């Protein structure tokens, strides 16, 4: 978070994103949600912040899916 970096996920990366999203959809996550998560994974984000209970049940070692409260709690632990 200290560097405030961003990573653009453009159309030239669609095939890679779709491949990740397909494996996520196999767990029961809806298509649009799976693509959001796969973009975050592809961009190497540390956190995906959501209030969607279905998404919060998805587990991966590539990304932390957390509620806004949980994100703030974890952030405060590092201070």
PyMOL commands that place a pseudoatom at each C-alpha (Angstrom):
pseudoatom trace, name=CA, resn=UNK, resi=1, chain=A, elem=C, hetatm=0, pos=[0.000, 0.000, 0.000]
pseudoatom trace, name=CA, resn=UNK, resi=2, chain=A, elem=C, hetatm=0, pos=[2.891, 2.361, 0.544]
pseudoatom trace, name=CA, resn=UNK, resi=3, chain=A, elem=C, hetatm=0, pos=[3.742, 2.532, -3.145]
pseudoatom trace, name=CA, resn=UNK, resi=4, chain=A, elem=C, hetatm=0, pos=[0.137, 2.994, -4.403]
pseudoatom trace, name=CA, resn=UNK, resi=5, chain=A, elem=C, hetatm=0, pos=[0.865, 1.020, -7.532]
pseudoatom trace, name=CA, resn=UNK, resi=6, chain=A, elem=C, hetatm=0, pos=[-1.712, 0.088, -10.123]
pseudoatom trace, name=CA, resn=UNK, resi=7, chain=A, elem=C, hetatm=0, pos=[-1.699, -2.417, -12.942]
pseudoatom trace, name=CA, resn=UNK, resi=8, chain=A, elem=C, hetatm=0, pos=[-3.754, -1.999, -16.101]
pseudoatom trace, name=CA, resn=UNK, resi=9, chain=A, elem=C, hetatm=0, pos=[-5.549, -5.126, -17.287]
pseudoatom trace, name=CA, resn=UNK, resi=10, chain=A, elem=C, hetatm=0, pos=[-6.223, -4.461, -20.970]
pseudoatom trace, name=CA, resn=UNK, resi=11, chain=A, elem=C, hetatm=0, pos=[-7.718, -6.379, -23.877]
pseudoatom trace, name=CA, resn=UNK, resi=12, chain=A, elem=C, hetatm=0, pos=[-4.393, -7.982, -24.806]
pseudoatom trace, name=CA, resn=UNK, resi=13, chain=A, elem=C, hetatm=0, pos=[-4.597, -9.936, -21.546]
pseudoatom trace, name=CA, resn=UNK, resi=14, chain=A, elem=C, hetatm=0, pos=[-8.160, -11.217, -22.065]
pseudoatom trace, name=CA, resn=UNK, resi=15, chain=A, elem=C, hetatm=0, pos=[-7.209, -14.855, -22.684]
pseudoatom trace, name=CA, resn=UNK, resi=16, chain=A, elem=C, hetatm=0, pos=[-5.183, -15.093, -19.486]
pseudoatom trace, name=CA, resn=UNK, resi=17, chain=A, elem=C, hetatm=0, pos=[-7.917, -13.377, -17.479]
pseudoatom trace, name=CA, resn=UNK, resi=18, chain=A, elem=C, hetatm=0, pos=[-10.599, -15.640, -18.980]
pseudoatom trace, name=CA, resn=UNK, resi=19, chain=A, elem=C, hetatm=0, pos=[-8.609, -18.755, -18.092]
pseudoatom trace, name=CA, resn=UNK, resi=20, chain=A, elem=C, hetatm=0, pos=[-8.361, -17.672, -14.454]
pseudoatom trace, name=CA, resn=UNK, resi=21, chain=A, elem=C, hetatm=0, pos=[-12.056, -16.671, -14.421]
pseudoatom trace, name=CA, resn=UNK, resi=22, chain=A, elem=C, hetatm=0, pos=[-13.094, -20.060, -15.807]
pseudoatom trace, name=CA, resn=UNK, resi=23, chain=A, elem=C, hetatm=0, pos=[-11.455, -21.892, -12.929]
pseudoatom trace, name=CA, resn=UNK, resi=24, chain=A, elem=C, hetatm=0, pos=[-13.141, -19.507, -10.470]
pseudoatom trace, name=CA, resn=UNK, resi=25, chain=A, elem=C, hetatm=0, pos=[-16.555, -20.040, -12.108]
pseudoatom trace, name=CA, resn=UNK, resi=26, chain=A, elem=C, hetatm=0, pos=[-16.084, -23.792, -11.616]
pseudoatom trace, name=CA, resn=UNK, resi=27, chain=A, elem=C, hetatm=0, pos=[-16.408, -23.126, -7.874]
pseudoatom trace, name=CA, resn=UNK, resi=28, chain=A, elem=C, hetatm=0, pos=[-19.884, -21.609, -8.339]
pseudoatom trace, name=CA, resn=UNK, resi=29, chain=A, elem=C, hetatm=0, pos=[-18.923, -17.924, -8.573]
pseudoatom trace, name=CA, resn=UNK, resi=30, chain=A, elem=C, hetatm=0, pos=[-20.946, -16.006, -11.174]
pseudoatom trace, name=CA, resn=UNK, resi=31, chain=A, elem=C, hetatm=0, pos=[-19.220, -14.906, -14.383]
pseudoatom trace, name=CA, resn=UNK, resi=32, chain=A, elem=C, hetatm=0, pos=[-18.911, -11.163, -13.751]
pseudoatom trace, name=CA, resn=UNK, resi=33, chain=A, elem=C, hetatm=0, pos=[-17.707, -11.730, -10.195]
pseudoatom trace, name=CA, resn=UNK, resi=34, chain=A, elem=C, hetatm=0, pos=[-15.210, -14.330, -11.410]
pseudoatom trace, name=CA, resn=UNK, resi=35, chain=A, elem=C, hetatm=0, pos=[-13.794, -11.846, -13.916]
pseudoatom trace, name=CA, resn=UNK, resi=36, chain=A, elem=C, hetatm=0, pos=[-13.462, -9.179, -11.220]
pseudoatom trace, name=CA, resn=UNK, resi=37, chain=A, elem=C, hetatm=0, pos=[-11.565, -11.588, -8.996]
pseudoatom trace, name=CA, resn=UNK, resi=38, chain=A, elem=C, hetatm=0, pos=[-9.426, -12.883, -11.869]
pseudoatom trace, name=CA, resn=UNK, resi=39, chain=A, elem=C, hetatm=0, pos=[-8.427, -9.319, -12.809]
pseudoatom trace, name=CA, resn=UNK, resi=40, chain=A, elem=C, hetatm=0, pos=[-7.350, -8.724, -9.209]
pseudoatom trace, name=CA, resn=UNK, resi=41, chain=A, elem=C, hetatm=0, pos=[-5.354, -11.963, -9.230]
pseudoatom trace, name=CA, resn=UNK, resi=42, chain=A, elem=C, hetatm=0, pos=[-3.769, -11.151, -12.590]
pseudoatom trace, name=CA, resn=UNK, resi=43, chain=A, elem=C, hetatm=0, pos=[-2.844, -7.670, -11.357]
pseudoatom trace, name=CA, resn=UNK, resi=44, chain=A, elem=C, hetatm=0, pos=[-1.246, -9.307, -8.297]
pseudoatom trace, name=CA, resn=UNK, resi=45, chain=A, elem=C, hetatm=0, pos=[-3.430, -7.418, -5.818]
pseudoatom trace, name=CA, resn=UNK, resi=46, chain=A, elem=C, hetatm=0, pos=[-3.054, -8.329, -2.180]
pseudoatom trace, name=CA, resn=UNK, resi=47, chain=A, elem=C, hetatm=0, pos=[-6.694, -7.727, -1.276]
pseudoatom trace, name=CA, resn=UNK, resi=48, chain=A, elem=C, hetatm=0, pos=[-10.135, -7.857, -2.861]
pseudoatom trace, name=CA, resn=UNK, resi=49, chain=A, elem=C, hetatm=0, pos=[-12.547, -5.911, -0.667]
pseudoatom trace, name=CA, resn=UNK, resi=50, chain=A, elem=C, hetatm=0, pos=[-16.210, -6.876, -0.871]
pseudoatom trace, name=CA, resn=UNK, resi=51, chain=A, elem=C, hetatm=0, pos=[-19.399, -7.192, 1.146]
pseudoatom trace, name=CA, resn=UNK, resi=52, chain=A, elem=C, hetatm=0, pos=[-20.714, -10.037, -1.032]
pseudoatom trace, name=CA, resn=UNK, resi=53, chain=A, elem=C, hetatm=0, pos=[-21.017, -13.109, 1.198]
pseudoatom trace, name=CA, resn=UNK, resi=54, chain=A, elem=C, hetatm=0, pos=[-20.763, -15.496, -1.765]
pseudoatom trace, name=CA, resn=UNK, resi=55, chain=A, elem=C, hetatm=0, pos=[-17.460, -13.986, -2.855]
pseudoatom trace, name=CA, resn=UNK, resi=56, chain=A, elem=C, hetatm=0, pos=[-16.100, -14.015, 0.665]
pseudoatom trace, name=CA, resn=UNK, resi=57, chain=A, elem=C, hetatm=0, pos=[-16.529, -17.798, 0.710]
pseudoatom trace, name=CA, resn=UNK, resi=58, chain=A, elem=C, hetatm=0, pos=[-14.164, -18.171, -2.251]
pseudoatom trace, name=CA, resn=UNK, resi=59, chain=A, elem=C, hetatm=0, pos=[-10.699, -19.118, -1.014]
pseudoatom trace, name=CA, resn=UNK, resi=60, chain=A, elem=C, hetatm=0, pos=[-7.421, -18.725, -2.869]
pseudoatom trace, name=CA, resn=UNK, resi=61, chain=A, elem=C, hetatm=0, pos=[-3.829, -18.325, -1.800]
pseudoatom trace, name=CA, resn=UNK, resi=62, chain=A, elem=C, hetatm=0, pos=[-3.352, -15.737, -4.557]
pseudoatom trace, name=CA, resn=UNK, resi=63, chain=A, elem=C, hetatm=0, pos=[-5.638, -13.077, -3.088]
pseudoatom trace, name=CA, resn=UNK, resi=64, chain=A, elem=C, hetatm=0, pos=[-7.218, -12.133, 0.246]
pseudoatom trace, name=CA, resn=UNK, resi=65, chain=A, elem=C, hetatm=0, pos=[-10.970, -11.628, -0.094]
pseudoatom trace, name=CA, resn=UNK, resi=66, chain=A, elem=C, hetatm=0, pos=[-12.065, -9.543, 2.887]
pseudoatom trace, name=CA, resn=UNK, resi=67, chain=A, elem=C, hetatm=0, pos=[-14.818, -7.248, 4.118]
pseudoatom trace, name=CA, resn=UNK, resi=68, chain=A, elem=C, hetatm=0, pos=[-14.061, -3.533, 4.463]
pseudoatom trace, name=CA, resn=UNK, resi=69, chain=A, elem=C, hetatm=0, pos=[-13.956, -3.994, 8.251]
pseudoatom trace, name=CA, resn=UNK, resi=70, chain=A, elem=C, hetatm=0, pos=[-11.502, -6.903, 7.988]
pseudoatom trace, name=CA, resn=UNK, resi=71, chain=A, elem=C, hetatm=0, pos=[-9.286, -4.917, 5.631]
pseudoatom trace, name=CA, resn=UNK, resi=72, chain=A, elem=C, hetatm=0, pos=[-9.111, -1.969, 8.059]
pseudoatom trace, name=CA, resn=UNK, resi=73, chain=A, elem=C, hetatm=0, pos=[-8.441, -4.341, 10.965]
pseudoatom trace, name=CA, resn=UNK, resi=74, chain=A, elem=C, hetatm=0, pos=[-5.544, -5.961, 9.102]
pseudoatom trace, name=CA, resn=UNK, resi=75, chain=A, elem=C, hetatm=0, pos=[-4.211, -2.592, 8.024]
pseudoatom trace, name=CA, resn=UNK, resi=76, chain=A, elem=C, hetatm=0, pos=[-4.241, -1.321, 11.604]
pseudoatom trace, name=CA, resn=UNK, resi=77, chain=A, elem=C, hetatm=0, pos=[-2.315, -4.419, 12.736]
pseudoatom trace, name=CA, resn=UNK, resi=78, chain=A, elem=C, hetatm=0, pos=[0.574, -3.415, 10.491]
pseudoatom trace, name=CA, resn=UNK, resi=79, chain=A, elem=C, hetatm=0, pos=[0.826, 0.071, 11.942]
for i in range(1, 79): cmd.bond("trace and resi %d" % i, "trace and resi %d" % (i + 1))
show_as sticks, trace
zoom trace
